[in-house]
Amino acid sequence: MFRRALAPMMAVFLMVGLSAPASAQQFSSDPKAFVDGVTHYAIDDILTPSLTKDEQMARFAKLVDTAFNMDYISRFVTGAAWRQATDAQRAEFSSLFREMNIYTWGQRFNEYDNQTIEVTGVKSQETRGGTIHEVTSTVSTGKGKPIIVNWVALQPATGTGGLGLIDIKVEGVSMLQTFRSDYQAVLKNTGSMDGLNAVLREKVAALKDGTAPLPAPQPAQ
């Protein structure tokens, strides 16, 4: 299922990436407007022929830093290992995890195929850490049935940061849960956060020099 959803998920990532605003302050604090605004900026911000690949990657990196709550995602995907890790281990994982996603998704700009998106609704839930908003949308390519994409954004408790994406679900398949399944498996095999970081260092290095194929995520168990 996740392999079938990977292409539309890529389109979603790129639609967000291609529309990165100059700063996080330009995102609306209203969840529906947040998603609608992020996905409706000019798509040639990254795909413009005048940009080099490095410039494209830099803009995508800026998007990751402004639109996603990477701290929350890092904590969730590593689970108990995060709580047991030292500050140095956490910092290294966060940096490697960020780079892994930037180089994995940022090298696939050519997979964008003029998809359009329509935001259709939002549900909100109060939690101890803040308010979680799930924004429903449809992504259409004009080549069949539209794909249902849910954007999950967290508004942390007052004074602890702005609205940020923590998950994207394509036809019910959760990016966040898939990441957690993948990284928990590595943690089980290596036995520690240091082991996970070592694996990520190798993967990031291979992605940077082009010697590794782009990872194909597996379904969460």
Sine and cosine of phi, psi and omega as CSV:
sin_phi,cos_phi,sin_psi,cos_psi,sin_omega,cos_omega
0.00,0.00,-0.68,0.73,-0.05,-1.00
-0.92,0.38,-0.58,0.81,0.03,-1.00
-0.88,0.47,-0.64,0.77,0.03,-1.00
-0.92,0.40,-0.53,0.85,-0.03,-1.00
-1.00,0.06,-0.16,0.99,-0.11,-0.99
-0.89,0.46,-0.68,0.73,-0.02,-1.00
-0.88,0.48,-0.77,0.64,0.06,-1.00
-0.90,0.44,-0.53,0.85,0.05,-1.00
-0.90,0.43,-0.62,0.78,0.06,-1.00
-0.87,0.50,-0.67,0.74,0.02,-1.00
-0.87,0.50,-0.65,0.76,0.01,-1.00
-0.90,0.44,-0.74,0.67,0.03,-1.00
-0.84,0.54,-0.69,0.72,-0.07,-1.00
-0.95,0.31,-0.57,0.82,0.06,-1.00
-0.89,0.46,-0.61,0.79,0.07,-1.00
-0.94,0.34,-0.74,0.67,-0.06,-1.00
-0.89,0.46,-0.60,0.80,-0.03,-1.00
-0.96,0.27,-0.09,1.00,-0.07,-1.00
-0.84,-0.55,0.44,0.90,-0.07,-1.00
-0.89,0.45,0.78,-0.62,0.06,-1.00
-0.98,0.19,0.11,-0.99,-0.07,-1.00
-0.92,0.38,-0.52,0.86,-0.02,-1.00
-0.41,-0.91,0.29,-0.96,-0.02,-1.00
-0.88,0.48,-0.46,0.89,-0.04,-1.00
-0.90,0.44,-0.30,0.95,-0.02,-1.00
-0.99,0.12,-0.19,0.98,0.07,-1.00
-0.98,0.21,0.63,-0.77,0.05,-1.00
-0.95,0.32,0.47,-0.88,0.07,-1.00
-1.00,0.07,-0.16,0.99,0.10,-1.00
-0.99,0.13,0.82,-0.58,-0.14,-0.99
-0.87,0.50,-0.67,0.75,-0.01,-1.00
-0.92,0.40,-0.70,0.72,0.03,-1.00
-0.92,0.39,-0.54,0.84,0.04,-1.00
-0.85,0.52,-0.80,0.60,-0.02,-1.00
-0.93,0.37,-0.70,0.71,-0.02,-1.00
-0.88,0.48,-0.68,0.73,-0.02,-1.00
-0.93,0.37,-0.68,0.74,-0.02,-1.00
-0.88,0.48,-0.62,0.79,-0.11,-0.99
-1.00,0.03,-0.03,1.00,-0.05,-1.00
-0.89,-0.46,0.26,0.97,0.17,-0.99
-0.97,0.26,0.29,-0.96,-0.05,-1.00
-0.86,0.52,0.81,-0.59,-0.07,-1.00
-0.96,0.28,-0.18,0.98,0.00,-1.00
-1.00,0.05,0.17,0.99,0.05,-1.00
-0.89,0.47,-0.47,0.88,0.02,-1.00
-0.91,-0.42,-0.59,0.81,-0.09,-1.00
-0.99,0.14,-0.03,1.00,-0.02,-1.00
-0.85,0.53,0.72,-0.69,-0.07,-1.00
-0.86,0.51,-0.35,0.94,-0.04,-1.00
-0.97,0.26,-0.22,0.98,-0.01,-1.00
-1.00,0.02,0.64,-0.77,0.14,-0.99
-0.99,0.17,0.20,-0.98,0.03,-1.00
-0.88,0.47,-0.62,0.78,0.02,-1.00
-0.89,0.45,-0.63,0.78,0.03,-1.00
-0.92,0.38,-0.62,0.78,0.07,-1.00
-0.88,0.48,-0.71,0.70,-0.01,-1.00
-0.90,0.44,-0.62,0.79,0.00,-1.00
-0.90,0.44,-0.64,0.77,0.02,-1.00
-0.94,0.35,-0.61,0.80,0.04,-1.00
-0.92,0.40,-0.63,0.78,0.05,-1.00
-0.87,0.49,-0.64,0.77,0.02,-1.00
-0.90,0.44,-0.61,0.79,0.04,-1.00
-0.89,0.46,-0.73,0.68,0.01,-1.00
-0.84,0.55,-0.65,0.76,-0.05,-1.00
-0.96,0.29,-0.42,0.91,-0.08,-1.00
-0.98,-0.21,-0.55,0.84,-0.11,-0.99
-0.99,-0.13,-0.33,0.94,-0.07,-1.00
-0.93,-0.37,0.59,-0.81,0.10,-0.99
-1.00,0.00,0.99,0.14,-0.11,-0.99
-0.93,0.36,-0.46,0.89,0.04,-1.00
-0.90,0.43,-0.71,0.70,0.02,-1.00
-0.89,0.46,-0.73,0.69,-0.05,-1.00
-0.88,0.47,-0.68,0.73,0.01,-1.00
-0.87,0.49,-0.69,0.73,0.01,-1.00
-0.90,0.44,-0.68,0.74,-0.08,-1.00
-0.93,0.38,-0.71,0.70,-0.12,-0.99
-0.95,0.32,-0.40,0.92,0.02,-1.00
-0.99,-0.12,-0.28,0.96,0.12,-0.99
0.84,0.55,-0.79,-0.62,-0.07,-1.00
-0.88,0.48,-0.50,0.87,-0.01,-1.00
-0.89,0.46,-0.55,0.83,0.03,-1.00
-0.91,0.42,-0.69,0.72,-0.02,-1.00
-0.91,0.43,-0.50,0.87,-0.03,-1.00
-1.00,0.00,-0.20,0.98,-0.09,-1.00
-0.98,0.19,0.39,-0.92,0.10,-0.99
-0.98,0.19,0.22,-0.97,0.04,-1.00
-0.86,0.50,-0.63,0.78,0.00,-1.00
-0.91,0.41,-0.66,0.75,0.03,-1.00
-0.91,0.42,-0.66,0.75,0.03,-1.00
-0.89,0.45,-0.70,0.71,-0.02,-1.00
-0.89,0.46,-0.65,0.76,0.00,-1.00
-0.92,0.38,-0.69,0.73,0.02,-1.00
-0.87,0.49,-0.73,0.68,-0.03,-1.00
-0.84,0.54,-0.68,0.74,0.01,-1.00
-0.92,0.40,-0.71,0.71,-0.01,-1.00
-0.93,0.37,-0.64,0.77,0.01,-1.00
-0.89,0.45,-0.67,0.74,0.05,-1.00
-0.87,0.49,-0.77,0.64,-0.02,-1.00
-0.89,0.45,-0.63,0.78,0.00,-1.00
-0.84,0.54,-0.71,0.70,-0.02,-1.00
-0.95,0.32,-0.64,0.77,0.01,-1.00
-0.88,0.47,-0.73,0.69,-0.05,-1.00
-0.98,0.22,-0.48,0.88,0.04,-1.00
-0.94,0.35,-0.81,0.59,-0.07,-1.00
-0.99,0.13,-0.55,0.84,-0.07,-1.00
-0.93,0.37,-0.32,0.95,0.03,-1.00
-1.00,0.05,0.10,0.99,-0.08,-1.00
-0.89,-0.45,0.49,0.87,-0.03,-1.00
-0.86,0.51,-0.50,0.87,-0.04,-1.00
-0.95,0.31,-0.07,1.00,0.02,-1.00
-1.00,0.05,-0.12,0.99,0.08,-1.00
-0.94,0.34,0.72,-0.70,-0.12,-0.99
-0.70,-0.71,0.75,0.67,0.09,-1.00
0.87,0.49,0.56,0.83,0.07,-1.00
-0.91,0.40,0.51,-0.86,0.10,-0.99
-0.87,-0.49,0.43,-0.90,-0.06,-1.00
-0.75,-0.66,0.62,-0.79,0.06,-1.00
-0.77,-0.64,0.84,-0.54,0.05,-1.00
-0.99,0.16,0.78,-0.63,-0.11,-0.99
-0.90,-0.44,-0.27,0.96,-0.02,-1.00
0.02,-1.00,0.14,-0.99,0.00,-1.00
-0.50,-0.87,0.64,-0.77,0.11,-0.99
-0.83,-0.55,0.65,-0.76,-0.05,-1.00
-0.83,-0.56,0.55,-0.84,0.00,-1.00
-0.64,-0.77,0.77,-0.64,0.04,-1.00
-0.99,0.17,0.71,-0.71,0.06,-1.00
-0.75,-0.66,0.12,-0.99,0.01,-1.00
-0.89,0.46,-0.54,0.84,-0.04,-1.00
-1.00,0.00,-0.06,1.00,-0.02,-1.00
0.60,-0.80,-0.29,-0.96,-0.02,-1.00
-0.97,-0.25,0.78,-0.62,0.05,-1.00
-0.98,-0.20,0.83,-0.56,0.02,-1.00
-0.94,-0.35,0.75,-0.66,0.08,-1.00
-0.91,-0.41,0.94,-0.35,-0.07,-1.00
-0.99,-0.15,0.84,-0.54,-0.01,-1.00
-1.00,-0.05,0.66,-0.75,0.04,-1.00
-0.56,-0.83,0.24,-0.97,0.13,-0.99
-0.86,-0.50,0.69,-0.73,0.05,-1.00
-0.93,-0.36,0.81,-0.59,-0.07,-1.00
-0.84,-0.54,0.68,-0.73,0.08,-1.00
-0.95,-0.32,-0.11,0.99,-0.08,-1.00
0.98,0.20,0.20,0.98,-0.05,-1.00
-0.82,-0.57,0.71,0.71,0.01,-1.00
0.77,-0.64,-0.27,-0.96,-0.06,-1.00
-0.91,0.41,0.72,-0.70,0.05,-1.00
-0.86,0.51,0.47,-0.88,-0.02,-1.00
-0.99,-0.17,0.72,-0.70,0.02,-1.00
-1.00,0.09,0.83,-0.56,0.02,-1.00
-0.81,-0.59,0.81,-0.58,0.07,-1.00
-0.96,-0.29,0.78,-0.63,0.03,-1.00
-0.97,-0.24,0.84,-0.55,-0.03,-1.00
-0.95,-0.31,0.87,-0.49,-0.04,-1.00
-0.85,-0.53,0.61,-0.79,0.02,-1.00
-0.95,-0.32,0.78,-0.62,0.20,-0.98
-0.97,-0.24,0.98,-0.20,-0.05,-1.00
-0.87,0.49,0.23,-0.97,0.06,-1.00
-0.81,0.58,0.44,-0.90,-0.07,-1.00
-0.75,0.66,0.75,-0.66,0.09,-1.00
1.00,0.08,0.08,1.00,-0.04,-1.00
-0.88,-0.47,0.39,0.92,0.07,-1.00
0.84,-0.54,0.20,-0.98,-0.03,-1.00
-1.00,-0.09,-0.04,-1.00,0.00,-1.00
-0.90,0.44,0.71,-0.71,0.00,-1.00
-0.50,-0.87,0.57,-0.82,0.01,-1.00
-0.95,0.31,0.69,-0.72,0.06,-1.00
-0.86,-0.51,-0.17,0.99,0.01,-1.00
-0.30,-0.95,0.47,-0.88,0.17,-0.99
-0.74,-0.67,0.80,-0.61,-0.01,-1.00
-0.91,-0.41,0.86,-0.52,0.02,-1.00
-0.95,-0.30,0.92,-0.40,-0.05,-1.00
0.78,0.62,0.65,0.76,0.07,-1.00
1.00,0.06,-0.12,0.99,0.01,-1.00
-1.00,0.02,0.87,-0.50,-0.10,-0.99
-1.00,0.00,0.83,-0.56,0.11,-0.99
-0.87,0.49,-0.68,0.73,-0.06,-1.00
-0.90,0.44,-0.72,0.69,0.00,-1.00
-0.92,0.39,-0.56,0.83,0.04,-1.00
-0.92,0.39,-0.70,0.71,0.08,-1.00
-0.85,0.53,-0.71,0.71,-0.03,-1.00
-0.87,0.49,-0.70,0.72,0.01,-1.00
-0.88,0.48,-0.70,0.72,-0.01,-1.00
-0.89,0.46,-0.74,0.67,-0.09,-1.00
-0.97,0.24,-0.52,0.85,0.08,-1.00
-0.91,0.42,-0.58,0.81,0.04,-1.00
-0.90,0.43,-0.66,0.75,0.03,-1.00
-0.92,0.40,-0.66,0.75,0.03,-1.00
-0.88,0.48,-0.63,0.78,0.02,-1.00
-0.91,0.42,-0.64,0.77,-0.05,-1.00
-0.96,0.27,-0.60,0.80,-0.08,-1.00
-1.00,-0.07,-0.39,0.92,0.09,-1.00
1.00,0.07,-0.02,1.00,-0.05,-1.00
-0.26,-0.97,0.25,-0.97,0.10,-0.99
-0.90,0.43,-0.58,0.81,0.06,-1.00
-0.87,0.49,-0.63,0.77,0.03,-1.00
-0.91,0.42,-0.68,0.73,0.04,-1.00
-0.89,0.47,-0.70,0.72,0.00,-1.00
-0.89,0.46,-0.60,0.80,0.02,-1.00
-0.90,0.44,-0.67,0.74,0.03,-1.00
-0.89,0.45,-0.70,0.71,0.00,-1.00
-0.91,0.42,-0.61,0.79,0.04,-1.00
-0.85,0.53,-0.69,0.72,0.00,-1.00
-0.91,0.42,-0.69,0.73,-0.03,-1.00
-0.92,0.40,-0.68,0.73,0.00,-1.00
-0.90,0.44,-0.69,0.73,0.01,-1.00
-0.87,0.49,-0.66,0.75,0.01,-1.00
-0.93,0.38,-0.62,0.78,0.04,-1.00
-0.91,0.41,-0.63,0.78,-0.02,-1.00
-0.92,0.40,-0.62,0.79,-0.04,-1.00
-1.00,-0.10,0.04,1.00,0.11,-0.99
0.98,0.20,0.30,0.95,-0.03,-1.00
-1.00,-0.09,-0.07,1.00,-0.02,-1.00
-0.88,-0.47,0.64,-0.77,0.11,-0.99
-0.93,0.37,0.45,-0.89,0.04,-1.00
-0.91,0.40,0.73,-0.68,-0.04,-1.00
-0.88,0.48,0.61,-0.79,0.11,-0.99
-0.94,-0.34,0.97,-0.25,-0.05,-1.00
-0.85,0.53,0.54,-0.84,0.04,-1.00
-0.98,-0.21,0.38,-0.93,0.00,-1.00
-0.87,0.49,0.61,-0.79,0.11,-0.99
-0.93,0.37,0.59,-0.81,0.00,-1.00
-0.99,0.12,0.00,0.00,0.00,0.00
